[in-house]
């Protein structure tokens, strides 16, 4: 029996041992208490207490001590503790006072320190237990309060749903569009977790410093409700109306036209803010150009202000993309594009992504005549025309509308061109610059013809993105000055009598042509380091030219 006791007793608590030994003593009969006490090395009084508990039919307690045993709680030892705690947290309390789940902004250690200083010694964990016992819990903030209600908010939702169902039933494309938040490109930590070998996480710097020179990606999503497909145009410049419409243009050219070859209408749902704002004349102007290019009648339905999260692109496309981008740094645009394109769901969602390196300058303005022309093209619906409108394509049988940009553009002053082609700014003589313009003309024609072939069959009457027109010579000049950064585009535009956005747009489109200048003797001029502080005034520009000529004379002498 001593072997049996040695094997079982170490696994029992105090009460269980007492009852077990009493049962063994009772089984042995007379003298059993003495024998069991000797073998188990316990006192006979312990076995006697166990025998009495078995005789009185003590219920199973599920605990070692009898009820009422152990130390008393802090609230029982100190009756003034709970009132003191309530007095501390009441000024800090947030929320409904009658709610069973309240929370406080004071930490447990702060409360414990203040209570101890007030004569109620207590530890931080005990404060936490006491808070739970009186109905408090640790909670985060919940976004449950609705914002201000706009008139016909629900009616607009029903209008959008009914219109989308009608388009889908007719086999017409219905897309939801919006821009996702900017993503910095570089070795930056990202939220989320991914499976990795144990002890080998993806590392990132302990501090993220995003400076103005950090490249960014602006994903603009186009979600096709009928096909359950996503198209993301990743911009590298700014989120503007031109960028939003260019994203739609690329989607239709590269995917939408193949999915809907017989479509004559397109429905777009968007929120009421940002680049695709319901009040943006620039967005409507660029949409009219897109409608003329693709030959589609475009209907746009905007969600009421403050309800952008109800747009399908948010929770059917962007949420999936965020899941694909979790837990690893986006060190290059290529990684971002591959991650977005790898987005898949069990319901069949597929996503395509392309990189858009075009410049989209801000600050575009429209004249009164241009606004009037846009309003003539936009057909407002009877129900909330500020949110719902239709843009029909240009009818080829009608007279083309006047182009105010081309008609009113004044001639560029010859003296301004002569000044800006100075070798101090271009890095080449004027004869070399003229040769560059002449040699790049065939390349420009080849690229222009390639663009026309690419747009062939889109029923477009000419691509006019709204940045004005510029001849080939001044396009090359703007590209060279922008590449070398020897004069600001703002000053260049003022001298040439053109808008800065026009120069920026055409300089970016002409920049690839400079790659063909490698066969000329001006490669060094185009590959020199960019000037860090270009002149911003005419006086500063004249000083740069004067210093350059003085250095040339002193070097020749």
Residue pairs with C-beta under 8 A, 6 or more apart in sequence:
1 24
1 36
1 39
2 39
5 39
5 40
8 20
9 17
9 20
9 40
12 20
13 64
14 64
15 61
15 64
17 40
17 42
18 46
18 47
18 49
18 50
18 53
19 50
19 53
19 54
20 50
21 36
21 37
21 40
21 42
21 46
21 47
21 50
22 47
22 48
22 49
22 50
22 51
22 53
22 54
23 50
23 54
24 32
24 36
25 32
25 33
25 35
25 36
25 37
25 47
25 51
26 32
26 51
26 54
28 35
28 36
33 44
33 47
33 48
33 51
34 44
36 47
37 43
37 44
37 46
37 47
61 67
74 81
74 122
74 126
74 130
75 81
75 82
75 130
75 133
78 120
78 122
80 120
81 115
81 120
81 122
81 130
82 130
82 134
84 115
84 118
84 120
85 111
85 115
85 127
85 130
85 131
85 134
86 134
88 106
88 111
88 114
88 115
89 104
89 106
89 111
89 131
89 136
92 104
92 105
92 106
93 102
93 104
94 102
94 103
94 104
94 105
95 102
95 103
96 102
100 135
101 135
101 136
101 137
101 139
102 135
102 136
103 136
103 137
103 138
103 139
104 111
104 131
104 136
108 124
108 125
108 127
108 128
108 131
109 124
111 124
111 127
112 122
112 123
112 124
112 126
112 127
115 121
115 122
115 127
116 122
122 130
131 137
147 306
148 306
150 304
150 305
150 306
152 304
152 383
152 384
153 304
153 307
155 383
156 303
156 304
156 384
156 387
157 303
157 307
157 310
159 301
159 383
159 384
159 388
160 269
160 301
160 303
163 267
163 299
163 301
164 174
164 225
164 267
164 269
164 301
167 173
167 174
167 265
167 267
167 299
168 174
168 225
168 226
171 226
171 260
171 262
171 263
172 260
172 263
172 264
172 265
172 266
172 267
173 224
173 226
173 256
173 259
173 260
173 263
173 266
173 267
174 224
174 225
174 226
174 267
174 269
175 222
175 223
175 224
175 225
175 248
175 251
175 256
175 266
175 267
175 268
175 269
176 222
176 223
176 225
176 268
176 269
176 270
176 311
176 312
176 313
176 316
176 317
177 220
177 221
177 222
177 223
177 244
177 247
177 248
177 268
177 269
177 270
177 276
177 313
178 220
178 221
178 270
178 271
178 274
178 276
178 308
178 311
178 313
178 314
178 318
179 218
179 219
179 220
179 221
179 239
179 244
179 274
179 275
179 276
180 218
180 219
180 220
180 221
180 232
180 318
180 321
182 216
182 217
182 218
182 239
183 216
183 217
183 218
183 219
183 325
183 330
183 336
184 208
184 210
184 214
184 215
184 216
184 217
184 330
185 214
185 215
185 216
185 217
185 330
185 331
185 332
185 333
185 336
186 210
186 214
186 215
186 329
186 330
186 331
187 204
187 205
187 329
187 331
188 204
188 205
188 208
188 210
188 329
188 330
189 204
189 205
189 208
189 329
190 204
190 325
190 326
190 327
190 328
190 329
190 330
191 326
191 327
192 323
192 325
192 326
192 327
193 326
193 327
194 202
194 326
194 327
194 328
196 202
202 327
202 328
202 329
204 329
215 236
215 333
216 236
217 234
217 235
217 236
217 330
217 333
217 336
218 234
218 235
218 236
218 237
218 238
218 239
218 243
219 232
219 233
219 234
219 235
219 321
219 340
219 353
220 232
220 233
220 234
220 235
220 239
220 243
220 244
220 247
221 230
221 231
221 232
221 313
221 317
221 318
221 321
222 230
222 231
222 232
222 233
222 247
222 248
222 251
222 313
223 229
223 230
223 231
223 312
223 313
223 316
223 317
224 230
224 231
224 255
224 256
224 259
225 312
227 259
228 316
228 347
228 348
228 349
228 350
229 255
229 259
229 349
229 350
229 351
229 352
230 313
230 316
230 317
230 320
230 321
230 343
230 349
230 350
230 351
230 352
231 247
231 250
231 251
231 254
231 255
231 351
231 352
231 353
232 317
232 321
232 340
232 351
232 352
232 353
232 354
233 243
233 246
233 247
233 250
233 251
233 353
233 354
233 356
234 333
234 336
234 337
234 340
234 353
234 354
234 355
234 356
235 243
235 247
235 356
235 358
235 360
236 333
236 355
236 356
236 357
237 243
237 357
237 358
237 359
237 360
238 360
238 361
238 362
239 274
239 275
239 360
240 275
240 282
240 360
240 361
240 362
240 364
241 275
241 276
241 277
241 280
241 282
241 283
241 285
241 286
241 364
242 282
242 286
242 360
242 364
242 465
242 466
243 275
243 356
243 358
243 360
244 274
244 275
244 276
244 283
244 286
245 283
245 286
245 287
245 289
245 290
246 286
246 356
246 358
246 360
246 465
247 356
248 268
248 290
249 290
249 293
249 294
250 354
250 356
252 266
252 290
252 294
252 296
253 454
253 455
253 458
254 352
254 354
255 352
256 263
256 266
257 294
263 296
264 295
264 296
264 297
265 296
265 297
265 298
265 299
266 294
266 296
266 297
266 298
266 299
267 299
267 301
268 298
268 299
268 300
268 301
269 300
269 301
269 302
269 303
269 311
269 312
270 276
270 278
270 300
270 301
270 302
270 303
270 311
271 302
271 303
271 307
271 308
271 311
272 278
272 279
272 302
272 303
272 304
272 305
272 308
272 387
273 305
273 308
275 283
276 283
277 283
278 302
278 386
278 387
279 386
281 366
281 370
281 371
281 374
282 364
282 366
282 466
284 374
284 377
284 378
284 389
284 391
285 366
285 370
285 374
285 466
286 465
286 466
287 298
287 300
287 391
288 374
288 377
288 378
288 391
288 394
289 463
289 464
289 465
289 466
290 298
291 297
291 298
291 391
291 392
291 393
291 394
292 393
292 394
292 459
292 460
292 461
293 455
293 458
293 459
293 460
293 461
293 463
294 393
294 458
294 459
294 460
295 393
295 458
295 459
296 393
297 390
297 391
297 392
297 393
298 390
298 391
299 388
299 389
299 390
300 388
300 389
300 390
300 391
301 387
301 388
302 387
302 388
303 310
303 311
303 387
304 387
308 314
309 315
316 349
317 349
317 351
320 343
320 345
320 349
320 351
321 340
321 343
321 351
323 343
324 339
324 340
324 342
324 343
325 336
325 339
325 340
330 336
330 339
333 355
336 353
337 353
337 354
337 355
340 351
340 353
341 351
341 352
341 353
343 349
343 350
343 351
344 350
344 351
358 508
359 504
359 505
359 508
361 467
361 500
361 501
361 504
361 505
363 500
363 501
364 466
364 467
364 501
366 374
367 404
369 404
370 404
373 401
373 404
377 391
377 392
378 389
378 390
378 391
379 389
379 390
379 391
379 392
380 386
380 388
380 389
381 388
381 389
381 390
393 459
394 400
394 401
394 461
396 461
400 461
403 464
405 464
405 466
405 468
405 469
406 468
406 469
409 468
409 469
409 498
410 497
412 474
412 496
412 497
412 498
413 495
413 496
413 497
416 495
416 496
416 497
417 473
417 474
417 477
417 496
418 430
419 495
419 541
419 545
420 426
420 477
420 481
420 487
420 492
420 495
420 496
421 430
421 433
421 477
422 430
422 545
422 548
423 429
423 430
423 548
424 486
424 544
424 545
424 548
424 549
425 481
425 484
425 486
425 487
425 541
425 544
425 545
426 433
426 477
426 480
426 481
426 484
426 486
426 525
427 480
427 484
427 486
427 522
427 524
427 525
427 526
427 528
428 436
428 522
428 525
432 520
432 521
432 522
433 476
433 477
433 480
435 520
436 476
436 480
436 517
436 520
436 522
437 472
437 473
437 476
439 516
439 517
439 520
440 472
440 476
440 513
440 514
440 516
440 517
441 472
443 513
443 516
444 472
444 510
444 513
447 512
447 513
451 463
455 463
465 505
467 499
467 501
467 502
467 504
467 505
467 506
468 498
468 499
468 501
468 502
468 505
469 502
470 478
470 498
470 502
470 503
470 506
474 496
474 506
475 506
475 507
475 509
475 510
476 510
476 513
478 489
478 492
478 503
478 506
478 507
478 510
479 506
479 507
479 510
479 511
479 513
479 514
480 514
480 526
481 487
481 489
481 492
481 507
482 489
482 503
482 504
482 507
482 508
482 511
483 511
483 514
483 526
483 530
484 525
484 526
484 528
484 530
484 531
485 530
485 531
485 532
485 534
486 531
486 534
486 535
486 544
487 534
487 535
487 541
488 534
488 535
488 536
489 500
489 503
489 504
489 507
490 500
490 536
491 535
491 536
491 537
491 538
491 541
492 503
493 499
493 500
493 502
493 503
495 538
496 503
514 526
517 523
517 526
535 541
535 543
535 544
